[in-house]
């Protein structure tokens, strides 16, 4: 957990700081600034009121590891190789963070990383025979996020973790603490048996829902929760970097509001289930939906294969309880963000700090009768909150299309940091200057699982979605299709595949062009320097 000093190549401080705030599994509409009238997010709303709100922002993949790796690299999952949660990002992959570090920035990752499969080993289906290539990296390179590593007394963190010279990981969800978070909590007086719990109905806790075991209050005080850890250690990282008079990039990554829904202390009671506004589309008969979605919908949350598997929403009472608990988690995050923003003001650096807020993907939260995430290419999982507040840029809201893949290229552009070969994202800087401008006319979304996993399940091995200003079209490897007019039918209730052949033909042509553009030609190309 030591913070190594990075030499500034110019010999003095240069460039704006970057505070990159990212949550896990937070819907775009689970923020006050996106129109939610129940949630109270004054600090996130402040960032939105001072920055550019991208109201039409989408993921590159609706699953944690692929989309986080895409944000890091500016490359599509099929390009960087992390197509699902069962493989780690190549140890030598170039990232926008590596470029910032080489430009003299202190780079810190505080909270959830999920660039390695340590916390999602249960998603791996063993391959038969040998892999497509040999592993060229040193033994143990992909074990940095294995929770067992942090149960040891003396751990040695790598000096470079995908470009981060400083890492403090909070790797699990709900009331389960692992990584640096667990060690920090115990050092500050927490009990191991309260912090390190199993993902099951027998986990220690209070006020557990009778409808779904994943909604409950943790057995520990709020100051030990992951949100408190990420908040405090982000503040500490910023203060240390400022003491070195070094520009910094802080990846402030909250594990919440990903399920289990376990806001601690009074945050658990912030909202009542009876006050929740349930989605109208929860009664969607899924007439034109892919077959696997109809099967998923029939699975009650209590009958999930494991704690993270996609399922139906259960019933209205369960859904309302889950929503109320989720809102408590979001509001606790907002409170933490407020503390970090106050630190910027206290240090008088708010006018020299770019602040980004987004999430890695959304959550169905009852839309179309579905729950959680995974293989469900609807707005609930595909659309994310996205705000960029950059010094000198006027506050605005824009309908211009944006994607998670664009964030790294945008930050490098704003900070004058040189890029690298193979970047597929686009800088959104022109939109920050003019919110009516646009840098893309579509967003491509990939959603894959390993071939062997597809053979053992009912899920399609590959799904591709394309979003334009007007439509969303999806087609999977089973040749199932969906097509919606997002302007006239924002809840995606009436598929146009059969009723609007003209729109279908146009979108198929755009999808074909998008797939050609996304075909990567960068891997293995000659380079003049080491990553």
C-alpha positions as CSV (number, residue, x, y, z in Angstrom):
1,X,0.0,0.0,0.0
2,X,3.0,2.3,-0.3
3,X,2.7,5.2,-2.6
4,X,5.8,5.4,-4.8
5,X,6.9,8.9,-6.0
6,X,6.8,9.2,-9.8
7,X,9.3,11.6,-11.4
8,X,7.7,14.4,-13.3
9,X,9.6,14.5,-16.6
10,X,9.4,18.3,-16.8
11,X,10.8,18.7,-13.3
12,X,7.8,20.6,-12.0
13,X,4.0,20.1,-11.6
14,X,2.1,20.2,-14.9
15,X,-1.4,19.2,-16.2
16,X,-4.8,19.1,-14.5
17,X,-5.6,16.4,-11.9
18,X,-8.1,13.7,-12.8
19,X,-10.7,12.4,-10.3
20,X,-12.4,9.4,-12.0
21,X,-15.4,8.3,-10.0
22,X,-16.9,5.0,-11.0
23,X,-19.7,2.9,-9.4
24,X,-20.7,-0.7,-10.1
25,X,-24.0,-1.6,-11.6
26,X,-25.7,1.8,-11.3
27,X,-28.5,2.5,-13.7
28,X,-28.4,5.8,-15.6
29,X,-31.7,6.8,-14.1
30,X,-30.6,6.1,-10.5
31,X,-29.4,9.7,-10.1
32,X,-31.2,12.9,-9.3
33,X,-29.5,14.7,-12.3
34,X,-31.0,12.1,-14.6
35,X,-34.6,12.8,-13.4
36,X,-35.0,10.4,-10.5
37,X,-37.3,12.3,-8.1
38,X,-37.0,9.8,-5.2
39,X,-33.2,9.5,-5.0
40,X,-31.3,12.3,-3.2
41,X,-27.9,12.8,-4.8
42,X,-26.9,16.4,-4.2
43,X,-23.2,15.9,-4.6
44,X,-23.4,14.0,-7.9
45,X,-26.0,16.6,-9.0
46,X,-23.4,19.3,-8.2
47,X,-20.9,17.6,-10.5
48,X,-23.6,17.4,-13.2
49,X,-24.6,21.1,-12.8
50,X,-21.0,22.2,-13.3
51,X,-20.0,19.7,-16.1
52,X,-21.4,18.2,-19.2
53,X,-24.1,15.5,-18.7
54,X,-24.1,12.9,-21.5
55,X,-27.8,11.9,-21.4
56,X,-27.2,9.4,-24.2
57,X,-24.2,7.4,-22.9
58,X,-23.9,3.6,-23.3
59,X,-21.5,0.8,-22.4
60,X,-19.3,-1.1,-24.7
61,X,-20.2,-4.3,-22.9
62,X,-22.9,-4.8,-20.2
63,X,-20.7,-6.9,-17.9
64,X,-18.1,-5.7,-15.3
65,X,-14.7,-6.9,-16.4
66,X,-15.1,-6.4,-20.2
67,X,-16.4,-2.8,-19.8
68,X,-13.9,-1.9,-17.1
69,X,-11.1,-3.2,-19.3
70,X,-12.5,-1.2,-22.2
71,X,-12.5,2.0,-20.2
72,X,-8.9,1.3,-19.2
73,X,-7.7,0.5,-22.7
74,X,-10.0,2.5,-25.0
75,X,-10.5,-0.8,-26.9
76,X,-13.4,-3.1,-27.5
77,X,-13.6,-6.4,-25.5
78,X,-12.8,-8.5,-28.6
79,X,-9.7,-6.3,-29.1
80,X,-8.3,-6.4,-25.6
81,X,-9.5,-10.0,-25.0
82,X,-11.6,-9.7,-21.8
83,X,-14.9,-10.8,-23.3
84,X,-16.4,-12.0,-20.0
85,X,-15.7,-12.2,-16.3
86,X,-13.5,-15.3,-16.6
87,X,-10.3,-13.9,-17.9
88,X,-7.9,-11.2,-16.8
89,X,-6.7,-8.2,-18.8
90,X,-3.3,-8.9,-20.4
91,X,-0.6,-7.9,-17.9
92,X,1.1,-5.9,-20.7
93,X,-2.0,-4.2,-22.1
94,X,-1.5,-0.5,-22.7
95,X,-4.0,1.7,-20.8
96,X,-4.7,5.4,-20.6
97,X,-3.5,5.3,-17.0
98,X,0.0,4.0,-18.2
99,X,0.2,7.1,-20.4
100,X,-0.7,9.4,-17.6
101,X,1.9,7.8,-15.3
102,X,4.6,8.2,-18.0
103,X,3.6,11.8,-18.3
104,X,4.5,12.3,-14.6
105,X,1.2,11.7,-12.8
106,X,0.7,9.9,-9.5
107,X,-1.8,7.2,-10.4
108,X,-3.9,5.6,-7.7
109,X,-6.6,2.9,-7.9
110,X,-8.8,3.0,-4.8
111,X,-11.6,0.5,-4.5
112,X,-12.9,-2.0,-7.1
113,X,-10.6,-2.9,-10.0
114,X,-12.0,-6.1,-11.5
115,X,-9.4,-6.1,-14.2
116,X,-8.5,-9.6,-13.1
117,X,-10.9,-12.5,-12.5
118,X,-10.0,-13.2,-8.8
119,X,-13.4,-12.3,-7.5
120,X,-15.3,-14.0,-10.3
121,X,-13.5,-17.4,-10.5
122,X,-16.8,-19.2,-10.3
123,X,-17.7,-17.9,-13.8
124,X,-14.8,-19.9,-15.3
125,X,-15.6,-23.2,-17.1
126,X,-12.3,-25.1,-17.5
127,X,-11.1,-25.5,-21.1
128,X,-10.4,-28.9,-22.6
129,X,-6.9,-29.2,-23.9
130,X,-4.5,-26.3,-24.3
131,X,-5.2,-22.7,-24.9
132,X,-4.7,-20.7,-28.1
133,X,-1.4,-19.3,-26.9
134,X,1.1,-19.7,-24.1
135,X,1.0,-17.4,-21.1
136,X,4.0,-15.1,-21.5
137,X,3.7,-13.3,-18.1
138,X,5.5,-14.0,-14.8
139,X,3.8,-16.6,-12.6
140,X,1.2,-15.0,-10.3
141,X,0.6,-11.9,-12.5
142,X,-3.2,-12.6,-12.5
143,X,-3.5,-13.3,-8.8
144,X,-3.4,-9.7,-7.5
145,X,-7.2,-9.8,-7.1
146,X,-7.4,-13.2,-5.4
147,X,-9.0,-12.6,-2.0
148,X,-6.7,-15.2,-0.4
149,X,-3.7,-13.0,-1.0
150,X,-4.9,-10.4,1.5
151,X,-5.3,-12.9,4.3
152,X,-1.5,-13.1,4.5
153,X,0.3,-10.8,7.0
154,X,2.8,-9.4,4.6
155,X,1.8,-8.7,1.0
156,X,3.8,-7.1,-1.7
157,X,1.8,-5.1,-4.3
158,X,3.2,-4.7,-7.8
159,X,4.9,-1.4,-8.6
160,X,2.9,-1.1,-11.7
161,X,-0.7,-2.4,-11.9
162,X,-1.9,-1.6,-15.4
163,X,-0.4,1.9,-15.0
164,X,-1.3,2.5,-11.3
165,X,1.7,3.0,-9.1
166,X,-0.6,2.8,-6.0
167,X,-3.4,0.4,-5.4
168,X,-5.8,-0.2,-2.5
169,X,-8.4,-2.7,-3.5
170,X,-12.0,-3.4,-2.3
171,X,-12.8,-6.4,-4.3
172,X,-16.2,-7.8,-3.1
173,X,-19.8,-6.6,-2.8
174,X,-22.5,-6.2,-0.2
175,X,-21.3,-6.9,3.3
176,X,-18.3,-9.0,2.3
177,X,-14.9,-7.2,2.6
178,X,-11.7,-8.5,1.0
179,X,-8.5,-7.0,-0.3
180,X,-6.9,-3.9,1.3
181,X,-10.4,-3.0,2.5
182,X,-10.5,-6.0,4.8
183,X,-7.0,-5.3,6.3
184,X,-7.9,-1.6,6.7
185,X,-11.2,-2.4,8.5
186,X,-9.5,-4.8,10.9
187,X,-6.7,-2.3,11.6
188,X,-9.4,0.3,12.5
189,X,-11.2,-2.0,14.9
190,X,-13.6,-4.2,12.9
191,X,-14.1,-7.9,13.6
192,X,-13.0,-10.3,11.0
193,X,-16.1,-12.5,11.4
194,X,-18.3,-9.5,10.6
195,X,-16.4,-8.4,7.6
196,X,-15.4,-11.6,5.8
197,X,-18.7,-13.4,5.2
198,X,-20.1,-15.9,2.7
199,X,-22.5,-15.1,0.0
200,X,-25.5,-16.9,1.4
201,X,-28.6,-16.6,3.5
202,X,-26.7,-17.5,6.6
203,X,-24.3,-14.5,6.4
204,X,-24.3,-12.3,9.6
205,X,-26.6,-9.3,9.3
206,X,-29.8,-7.6,10.5
207,X,-33.3,-6.9,9.1
208,X,-32.9,-9.4,6.3
209,X,-35.7,-9.4,3.7
210,X,-38.0,-12.4,4.0
211,X,-38.3,-12.3,0.2
212,X,-34.6,-12.4,-0.8
213,X,-31.6,-13.0,1.3
214,X,-29.5,-10.5,-0.6
215,X,-31.3,-7.5,1.0
216,X,-30.1,-6.9,4.6
217,X,-28.2,-4.6,6.9
218,X,-24.5,-5.5,7.6
219,X,-23.4,-6.5,11.1
220,X,-20.8,-3.8,11.2
221,X,-20.8,0.0,11.5
222,X,-21.0,2.3,8.4
223,X,-17.4,3.5,8.9
224,X,-16.2,0.0,7.9
225,X,-18.3,-0.3,4.7
226,X,-16.6,-0.3,1.3
227,X,-18.0,3.2,0.5
228,X,-16.3,4.6,3.6
229,X,-13.0,2.9,2.7
230,X,-13.0,4.2,-0.8
231,X,-13.9,7.7,0.3
232,X,-11.3,8.0,3.0
233,X,-8.5,6.4,1.1
234,X,-9.2,8.4,-2.0
235,X,-8.9,11.6,0.1
236,X,-5.6,10.3,1.6
237,X,-4.2,9.6,-1.9
238,X,-5.1,13.1,-3.1
239,X,-3.5,14.7,0.0
240,X,-0.3,12.7,-0.4
241,X,0.0,13.5,-4.1
242,X,-0.6,17.2,-3.4
243,X,2.1,17.1,-0.7
244,X,4.5,15.9,-3.5
245,X,3.3,18.8,-5.7
246,X,2.5,16.1,-8.3
247,X,-0.4,16.0,-10.7
248,X,-2.5,13.0,-10.0
249,X,-5.1,10.6,-11.4
250,X,-7.3,9.0,-8.8
251,X,-9.5,6.0,-9.9
252,X,-12.2,6.2,-7.2
253,X,-14.1,3.0,-7.6
254,X,-17.1,2.2,-5.4
255,X,-18.2,-1.5,-5.3
256,X,-21.8,-0.4,-4.6
257,X,-24.6,-0.3,-5.6
258,X,-24.0,-3.8,-7.0
259,X,-26.0,-6.5,-5.2
260,X,-26.2,-7.8,-2.5
261,X,-28.1,-4.7,-1.4
262,X,-26.6,-4.0,2.0
263,X,-26.4,-0.3,2.9
264,X,-25.0,-0.1,6.5
265,X,-26.5,1.6,9.5
266,X,-29.1,4.4,8.9
267,X,-28.4,4.2,5.2
268,X,-30.5,1.0,5.2
269,X,-33.5,2.9,6.3
270,X,-33.2,5.9,4.0
271,X,-36.1,4.7,1.8
272,X,-39.2,2.6,2.3
273,X,-40.2,-0.1,0.0
274,X,-43.8,1.3,-0.3
275,X,-42.4,4.6,-1.7
276,X,-40.7,2.9,-4.7
277,X,-42.0,3.6,-8.2
278,X,-41.9,0.2,-10.0
279,X,-41.2,0.0,-13.7
280,X,-44.3,-0.4,-15.9
281,X,-42.4,-2.7,-18.2
282,X,-42.1,-5.4,-15.5
283,X,-45.2,-7.0,-17.0
284,X,-43.7,-7.2,-20.5
285,X,-44.7,-10.6,-21.9
286,X,-41.4,-10.8,-23.8
287,X,-43.2,-11.9,-26.9
288,X,-40.4,-11.0,-29.3
289,X,-37.5,-11.5,-26.8
290,X,-34.7,-14.1,-27.3
291,X,-35.6,-17.5,-25.8
292,X,-33.0,-17.3,-23.0
293,X,-34.6,-14.1,-21.6
294,X,-37.9,-15.9,-21.3
295,X,-36.2,-18.7,-19.3
296,X,-34.3,-16.2,-17.1
297,X,-37.5,-14.5,-16.2
298,X,-38.9,-17.7,-14.8
299,X,-36.1,-17.9,-12.2
300,X,-37.0,-16.4,-8.9
301,X,-34.0,-14.6,-7.2
302,X,-34.0,-17.1,-4.3
303,X,-33.5,-19.9,-6.9
304,X,-30.5,-18.3,-8.6
305,X,-27.7,-20.7,-9.6
306,X,-25.3,-18.5,-7.6
307,X,-25.5,-15.1,-6.0
308,X,-24.7,-13.2,-9.1
309,X,-26.7,-15.0,-11.8
310,X,-29.4,-13.2,-13.8
311,X,-33.0,-14.0,-13.0
312,X,-36.6,-12.7,-12.9
313,X,-37.6,-9.9,-10.5
314,X,-39.6,-12.2,-8.2
315,X,-42.5,-10.1,-7.2
316,X,-43.4,-6.5,-6.5
317,X,-42.6,-6.6,-2.8
318,X,-39.2,-8.1,-3.4
319,X,-38.4,-5.6,-6.2
320,X,-39.5,-2.7,-4.0
321,X,-37.3,-3.8,-1.1
322,X,-34.3,-4.2,-3.4
323,X,-34.9,-0.8,-5.0
324,X,-35.1,0.9,-1.6
325,X,-31.9,-0.7,-0.4
326,X,-30.2,0.2,-3.6
327,X,-31.2,3.8,-3.2
328,X,-29.6,3.8,0.3
329,X,-26.4,2.5,-1.2
330,X,-26.4,5.2,-3.9
331,X,-27.0,8.0,-1.3
332,X,-24.2,6.7,0.8
333,X,-21.9,6.9,-2.3
334,X,-23.2,10.4,-2.9
335,X,-22.2,11.4,0.7
336,X,-18.7,10.0,0.1
337,X,-18.4,11.9,-3.2
338,X,-19.3,15.1,-1.2
339,X,-16.5,14.5,1.2
340,X,-14.0,14.1,-1.7
341,X,-15.3,17.2,-3.4
342,X,-14.9,19.1,-0.1
343,X,-11.3,17.9,0.0
344,X,-10.6,19.5,-3.5
345,X,-12.0,22.8,-2.2
346,X,-10.1,22.6,1.0
347,X,-6.9,22.1,-0.9
348,X,-7.9,24.8,-3.5
349,X,-7.5,22.5,-6.4
350,X,-11.1,22.2,-7.6
351,X,-10.4,24.5,-10.5
352,X,-7.5,22.4,-11.6
353,X,-9.2,19.0,-11.4
354,X,-11.2,17.2,-14.1
355,X,-14.0,15.2,-12.5
356,X,-15.6,12.2,-14.3
357,X,-18.6,10.2,-13.0
358,X,-19.9,7.0,-14.6
359,X,-20.7,3.4,-13.9
360,X,-19.4,0.2,-15.5
361,X,-23.0,-0.9,-16.5
362,X,-26.6,-0.8,-15.3
363,X,-29.1,-3.1,-13.8
364,X,-32.5,-4.4,-15.1
365,X,-34.1,-3.7,-11.7
366,X,-37.4,-5.2,-12.8
367,X,-37.5,-3.8,-16.4
368,X,-39.2,-6.4,-18.6
369,X,-39.6,-8.7,-15.6
370,X,-35.8,-9.2,-15.4
371,X,-33.4,-8.6,-12.6
372,X,-29.7,-7.8,-12.2
373,X,-27.5,-8.1,-15.3
374,X,-26.0,-10.5,-17.8
375,X,-27.1,-11.3,-21.4
376,X,-29.9,-8.8,-21.3
377,X,-29.4,-6.1,-23.9
378,X,-32.0,-3.6,-22.7
379,X,-31.6,0.0,-21.8
380,X,-31.5,-0.9,-18.1
381,X,-28.1,-2.6,-18.4
382,X,-26.8,-0.8,-21.4
383,X,-27.2,2.9,-20.5
384,X,-25.0,4.5,-17.9
385,X,-24.6,7.8,-16.1
386,X,-21.8,9.9,-17.6
387,X,-20.6,13.4,-16.5
388,X,-17.4,15.1,-17.4
389,X,-16.6,18.3,-15.5
390,X,-13.5,19.9,-16.9
391,X,-12.0,23.2,-16.0
392,X,-12.8,25.9,-18.5
393,X,-15.7,24.0,-20.0
394,X,-19.2,25.4,-19.7
395,X,-21.9,23.4,-18.0
396,X,-24.2,21.7,-20.5
397,X,-26.4,18.7,-21.2
398,X,-26.1,16.8,-24.4
399,X,-27.9,14.2,-26.4
400,X,-24.8,13.4,-28.4
401,X,-24.0,9.7,-28.4
402,X,-21.2,8.6,-26.1
403,X,-19.7,5.3,-25.0
404,X,-17.6,4.0,-22.1
405,X,-14.8,3.4,-24.6
406,X,-14.5,7.2,-25.1
407,X,-13.5,8.2,-21.6
408,X,-9.8,7.3,-21.7
409,X,-9.2,9.1,-25.1
410,X,-11.1,12.1,-23.8
411,X,-9.0,12.5,-20.7
412,X,-5.8,12.0,-22.7
413,X,-7.0,14.7,-25.1
414,X,-7.9,17.2,-22.4
415,X,-4.6,16.7,-20.5
416,X,-2.3,16.6,-23.6
417,X,-1.3,13.0,-22.9
418,X,0.0,11.1,-25.9
419,X,-2.1,8.0,-26.9
420,X,-1.1,4.7,-28.4
421,X,-1.8,2.3,-31.2
422,X,-5.2,0.5,-31.3
423,X,-7.4,3.0,-29.5
424,X,-10.9,2.6,-30.8
425,X,-12.7,5.2,-28.6
426,X,-13.2,8.8,-29.6
427,X,-12.4,12.0,-27.7
428,X,-15.5,13.7,-26.4
429,X,-13.7,17.0,-26.1
430,X,-15.5,18.6,-29.1
431,X,-18.8,17.9,-27.3
432,X,-17.5,19.6,-24.1
433,X,-16.9,22.7,-26.3
434,X,-20.2,22.4,-28.1
435,X,-22.9,20.1,-26.7
436,X,-24.7,20.1,-30.1
437,X,-21.6,18.6,-31.7
438,X,-21.2,14.8,-32.1
439,X,-18.2,12.6,-32.5
440,X,-20.0,9.4,-33.4
441,X,-23.2,8.3,-35.1
442,X,-23.5,4.9,-33.4
443,X,-22.4,3.0,-30.3
444,X,-21.4,-0.7,-30.7
445,X,-22.0,-3.0,-27.8
446,X,-20.5,-6.5,-27.5
447,X,-21.8,-9.2,-25.2
448,X,-20.0,-12.6,-25.3
449,X,-19.3,-15.7,-23.3
450,X,-16.6,-18.3,-23.9
451,X,-17.6,-20.9,-26.6
452,X,-17.4,-23.7,-24.1
453,X,-19.7,-21.9,-21.7
454,X,-22.2,-21.2,-24.5
455,X,-22.3,-24.9,-25.3
456,X,-23.2,-25.8,-21.7
457,X,-25.9,-23.1,-21.3
458,X,-28.9,-21.7,-23.1
459,X,-27.3,-18.3,-23.6
460,X,-26.2,-17.2,-27.0
461,X,-22.5,-17.1,-27.3
462,X,-22.4,-13.7,-28.9
463,X,-24.7,-10.8,-29.0
464,X,-24.1,-7.5,-30.8
465,X,-26.2,-4.3,-30.2
466,X,-25.9,-1.0,-32.0
467,X,-27.4,2.2,-30.7
468,X,-28.1,5.3,-32.9
469,X,-29.8,8.5,-32.1
470,X,-33.1,6.8,-32.9
471,X,-32.9,3.0,-32.7
472,X,-31.4,0.1,-30.8
473,X,-30.9,-3.1,-32.7
474,X,-29.6,-6.4,-31.3
475,X,-28.7,-9.7,-33.0
476,X,-27.2,-12.8,-31.4
477,X,-25.5,-15.9,-32.6
478,X,-28.8,-17.8,-32.5
479,X,-30.0,-15.3,-35.1
480,X,-32.5,-13.8,-32.7
481,X,-33.2,-10.0,-33.2
482,X,-34.7,-7.1,-31.4
483,X,-35.3,-3.6,-32.8
484,X,-36.7,-0.6,-30.9
485,X,-37.3,3.0,-31.6
486,X,-35.8,4.6,-28.5
487,X,-37.4,8.0,-29.1
488,X,-41.0,6.8,-29.6
489,X,-40.7,3.7,-27.4
490,X,-38.1,4.5,-24.7
491,X,-39.3,1.5,-22.6
492,X,-38.5,-0.9,-25.5
493,X,-41.9,-2.6,-25.5
494,X,-42.6,-3.0,-29.2
495,X,-40.0,-4.7,-31.4
496,X,-40.0,-3.5,-35.0
497,X,-38.1,-6.4,-36.5
498,X,-41.2,-7.7,-38.3
499,X,-43.2,-4.5,-38.7
500,X,-40.5,-2.1,-40.0
501,X,-38.3,-3.9,-42.5
502,X,-36.9,-0.6,-43.8
503,X,-35.6,0.3,-40.3
504,X,-34.3,-3.2,-39.8
505,X,-32.4,-3.1,-43.1
506,X,-30.8,0.3,-42.3
507,X,-29.7,-0.9,-38.8
508,X,-28.3,-4.2,-40.1
509,X,-26.2,-2.2,-42.6
510,X,-25.0,0.1,-39.7
511,X,-24.2,-3.0,-37.6
512,X,-22.2,-4.5,-40.4
513,X,-20.2,-1.3,-40.9
514,X,-19.7,-1.1,-37.1
515,X,-18.4,-4.6,-36.9
516,X,-15.9,-3.9,-39.7
517,X,-14.7,-0.8,-38.0
518,X,-14.3,-2.7,-34.7
519,X,-12.1,-5.4,-36.3
520,X,-8.8,-4.9,-34.5
521,X,-5.5,-4.7,-36.4
522,X,-3.3,-3.5,-33.5
523,X,-2.3,-6.6,-31.6
524,X,1.3,-7.7,-32.5
525,X,2.1,-4.6,-34.4
526,X,5.8,-3.4,-34.2
527,X,6.4,-0.8,-31.5
528,X,9.4,1.4,-30.6
529,X,8.9,1.3,-26.8
530,X,7.8,-1.0,-24.1
531,X,4.5,-0.5,-22.4
